[in-house]
């Protein structure tokens, strides 16, 4: 009799744990999709900013340059927030390339 009670109890606990795990994973996948969507949007914005100010005309203007620099800083902060994990060598190389591009647009 005790054996049946313990078996049924463990069965109920396992079923409840399985359902909780299923819904937790479902929620995590939804959040991951949202974060990836935001990350892709940030990358698109950053790419379009580079295309818009390819020659540095917007940054050179006093009033427009102030807002353009603010937008670039905000874009960089958001990119750092949603940065994907890559090997350290690739990460440093990518940052260096972006800094070189940024320097060339300012001159």
N, C-alpha and C positions, 0 to 999 in steps of 0.2 A: 504494500500500500504506500509506504513512504517512497519507494522507488518511483512509482507513478507520479506522485506529487512533485518530486524533484525534477523528473523528466519533463513534465508539463510546464513547470515554472521556467526551466531553462529554455524550452521551446518558445514560450511567450516572450521571454527576455530577448532571445535571439531574433525573433520576428520584429519586435519593436526597435531593436538596434539596427536591423537591416533597413527598415522603413525610414528611420531618422537619418541614416547614412545616405540613403538614396536621395532624399530631399535636400540634404546638405550639399551633396555633390552637384545636384541640379542647380542650386542657388549659386554655387561657386562658378559653374560654367556660364551662367548668365552674367555674373559680375566680370568674368574674364572677357566675355564678348564685348561688354560695354567699355572696358579698359582698352581693349585692342582697337575698338572703333575710335575712341578719343585719341589714342596714339597715332593711328593712321591720319586722322584729321590734322593733328599737330604737324606731322611730317609733310602733309600737303600744303599747309599754310607756310611752313618754313621754305619749302621749295618755291612756292609762288612769290614769297618775299625776295628770294634770291633772284628770280627772274625779273621781278619788277625793278629792283634796284641793281641791275647788272653793272651799270656804269657808275653808280654812286651819286646820281643826280638828286635823289630825294634826301640823302644824308647830308649833302652839301648845303641845302637850303636850311636856313635857321629855324623857321617855324615848323616846317614839314619834317625836317631832320630830327627835331626833338621828339615828335610823336613816333616817327619811324624807328628811332633808337629805342623808345619805350616798347614798341611792339616787338622788336627783335629781342630785347631782354626778356620780355614775357614769354616769347616763344622758346627761348633757350631754357628758361626756368621750367616750363612745362615739359620740354624734351628731357631734361634731367630727371624730372619726376617720373616719367614713363619710359625711362631708358631700358632697353632690352639688354639681357645679359649676353655678353660676347667675351671672347678671350681678351685678356689684358692687353696684349700686343695690338690686336685689331682695334680695341677701344681707344688706345692712345694714338694710333695712326689716324683714326677717323677724326678725333678731336683736333689733331695737328692740321689735317687737311681743311677742316672747317675754319680754324683760326687763320690759316693762310688765305682762304677765300675771303674771309671777313677783312683781313688787312688789305688785300688787293682792291676790294670795293671801296675802301676808305681813302685810298690814295688817288 
